[in-house]
Every structure is written in C-alpha cells, then in structure tokens.
C-alpha cells in the first residue's frame, strides 16, 4: 500500500459538484427568544418573540476555495428563507432582519422610543451603510439598552431556541 492510498480523503478531495451539493444542505439557524411579562400570580400579561435567522457562515472562513464555492449558494438559501430581506453586500449573509411576533399588550414596550421595533429598524438601516451585522453589538454601540428597558417594564427572557 502506498502513502497515497493510505491517506484519508479530505473535503477538498471530493469533486466540486459534491461539495456544491453539500453547501446547499447546510441548515440556516433560527433563534427564537421569547420575552414575557407576568402578573404577581404568575399568569402571562403580555409577551413577544424576536426571531432571528442566520446562515451557516462559519464555513466561509475555512479557506478561499470553500469561500468562493459556498458564498453564492449560502446567499441563495438565505434569500429563499427571507425573500427580499437580505442585504446583498458584505456581510450580506448575516444581514437578515429579525421578525417579531407579539400580542397586542406588548405593543407599548415594542413601540417605545428606545424599544425593540425602533432598534430593529435602525439596525436594518445601519446594515445597508456599514459592515456591522450583529444585532446585539449594534444595540450596545448605538445606546440601546434593551435588557434594562425590558426589565424596567417587567419583561423576562423565557428561553431561546
């Protein structure tokens, strides 16, 4: 047996067509964070959920070959997940706007001057002009203290998936 026969098969040793098929199978990640305001007896007064989507961009950092092969495919899969809501410039793969599901009583906190909706709108506008793509980083750097605002109004995080 020669060294070439005993060497393990690497990902880049696969035919390009197989690698392209594998990039299409990479899952997008959906993160759902629910915020709940409870009354003193423990019943839910109001709640809302922030849903964010991210493409599996870590693979783009492996090497130039994989980056050039996978970037277009990941953009396509992200656009299928969120048609019309992807910023098509660097870092376009992480520039998807969050979705908010809310009950009517939560509208007050969501529409506050430094509330979630205003923050999401400002963040999305920022995505189109800068390379800052992380929502939490944006909040901190632009004076939004979402967690203390929500805590002040009695909202607590109830898990995240």
C-alpha positions as CSV (number, residue, x, y, z in Angstrom):
1,X,0.0,0.0,0.0
2,X,1.4,3.4,-1.0
3,X,1.1,6.7,1.0
4,X,-1.5,8.0,-1.5
5,X,-3.7,5.0,-0.8
6,X,-3.5,5.2,3.0
7,X,-4.1,9.0,3.2
8,X,-7.6,9.9,4.4
9,X,-9.9,11.6,1.9
10,X,-10.2,15.3,2.6
11,X,-13.2,17.5,1.9
12,X,-11.4,19.3,-0.9
13,X,-10.5,15.9,-2.5
14,X,-14.2,15.5,-3.3
15,X,-15.4,16.5,-6.7
16,X,-16.6,20.2,-6.8
17,X,-20.1,19.0,-7.8
18,X,-20.4,17.1,-4.5
19,X,-19.1,19.9,-2.4
20,X,-21.6,22.3,-4.0
21,X,-24.4,19.9,-3.2
22,X,-23.2,19.8,0.4
23,X,-23.2,23.6,0.7
24,X,-26.9,23.5,-0.3
25,X,-27.7,21.2,2.5
26,X,-26.2,23.4,5.2
27,X,-29.0,24.5,7.6
28,X,-29.9,28.0,8.3
29,X,-30.2,28.7,12.0
30,X,-33.4,30.2,13.5
31,X,-33.2,31.7,17.0
32,X,-36.4,32.4,18.9
33,X,-36.2,34.4,22.1
34,X,-39.4,34.9,24.0
35,X,-40.0,37.8,26.4
36,X,-42.8,37.5,28.9
37,X,-44.3,39.9,31.4
38,X,-46.1,38.0,34.2
39,X,-48.5,39.3,36.8
40,X,-48.0,38.7,40.6
41,X,-49.9,35.4,40.4
42,X,-47.7,34.1,37.6
43,X,-50.1,34.4,34.7
44,X,-48.8,36.0,31.5
45,X,-49.8,39.6,31.0
46,X,-48.1,40.0,27.6
47,X,-45.3,38.5,25.6
48,X,-43.4,38.8,22.3
49,X,-40.9,36.8,20.5
50,X,-37.9,38.0,18.5
51,X,-36.9,35.6,15.7
52,X,-33.6,36.0,14.0
53,X,-32.2,34.0,11.1
54,X,-28.5,33.3,10.4
55,X,-26.9,31.4,7.5
56,X,-24.1,29.0,8.3
57,X,-21.3,31.5,7.5
58,X,-18.6,29.8,9.6
59,X,-17.8,27.6,6.6
60,X,-16.8,30.6,4.6
61,X,-13.8,31.2,6.9
62,X,-12.2,27.8,6.2
63,X,-10.3,28.6,3.0
64,X,-10.5,30.7,-0.2
65,X,-11.7,27.7,-2.2
66,X,-14.6,26.9,0.0
67,X,-15.5,30.6,0.4
68,X,-15.7,31.1,-3.3
69,X,-17.7,28.0,-3.8
70,X,-20.1,28.4,-0.9
71,X,-20.8,32.2,-0.7
72,X,-23.2,32.3,-3.7
73,X,-25.1,29.2,-2.5
74,X,-25.5,30.4,1.0
75,X,-26.8,33.8,-0.3
76,X,-29.4,31.9,-2.4
77,X,-30.6,29.7,0.6
78,X,-30.8,32.8,2.8
79,X,-32.9,34.6,0.2
80,X,-35.2,31.7,0.0
81,X,-35.6,31.8,3.7
82,X,-36.2,35.6,3.8
83,X,-37.1,36.7,0.2
84,X,-36.4,40.4,-0.3
85,X,-34.9,41.0,3.2
86,X,-31.3,40.1,2.7
87,X,-28.7,42.9,2.3
88,X,-26.7,41.9,-0.7
89,X,-23.3,43.3,0.2
90,X,-20.7,42.2,2.7
91,X,-21.6,40.8,5.2
92,X,-24.8,40.0,3.3
93,X,-25.2,36.5,4.7
94,X,-25.8,37.7,8.3
95,X,-27.8,40.8,7.4
96,X,-31.3,39.4,7.8
97,X,-33.8,41.5,9.6
98,X,-35.3,40.0,12.8
99,X,-39.0,39.1,12.9
100,X,-41.2,40.0,15.8
101,X,-44.3,38.0,16.9
102,X,-46.3,39.9,19.6
103,X,-49.5,40.0,21.5
104,X,-51.3,43.4,21.5
105,X,-50.5,44.2,25.1
106,X,-46.7,44.1,24.2
107,X,-47.1,46.8,21.6
108,X,-46.5,49.5,24.2
109,X,-43.0,48.3,25.0
110,X,-42.2,47.4,21.4
111,X,-43.0,50.9,20.2
112,X,-41.1,52.7,23.0
113,X,-38.7,55.4,21.9
114,X,-35.7,53.1,22.5
115,X,-37.8,50.0,22.1
116,X,-37.3,46.8,20.1
117,X,-39.1,48.0,16.9
118,X,-37.1,51.3,16.7
119,X,-33.9,49.3,17.4
120,X,-34.6,46.8,14.6
121,X,-35.4,49.5,12.1
122,X,-32.3,51.4,13.0
123,X,-30.2,48.3,12.8
124,X,-31.5,47.3,9.4
125,X,-30.8,50.8,8.1
126,X,-27.3,50.5,9.5
127,X,-26.7,47.2,7.7
128,X,-27.2,48.9,4.4
129,X,-24.5,51.5,5.1
130,X,-21.9,49.8,7.3
131,X,-20.3,46.4,7.9
132,X,-21.8,46.0,11.4
133,X,-24.1,43.0,11.2
134,X,-24.5,41.7,14.8
135,X,-27.8,43.0,16.3
136,X,-26.6,42.9,19.9
137,X,-23.3,44.7,19.1
138,X,-25.4,47.3,17.2
139,X,-27.7,47.8,20.2
140,X,-24.8,48.5,22.6
141,X,-22.9,50.7,20.2
142,X,-25.9,52.9,19.4
143,X,-27.1,53.5,23.0
144,X,-29.9,50.9,23.1
145,X,-30.0,49.1,26.4
146,X,-32.8,46.7,25.6
147,X,-32.4,44.4,28.5
148,X,-32.7,47.1,31.2
149,X,-35.7,48.7,29.3
150,X,-37.5,45.3,29.2
151,X,-36.6,44.6,32.8
152,X,-37.8,48.0,33.9
153,X,-41.2,47.1,32.4
154,X,-41.3,43.7,33.9
155,X,-40.3,41.5,31.0
156,X,-38.1,38.5,31.4
157,X,-36.5,36.2,28.9
158,X,-38.2,32.9,28.7
159,X,-35.8,30.5,27.0
160,X,-34.5,30.6,23.5
161,X,-34.2,28.0,20.8
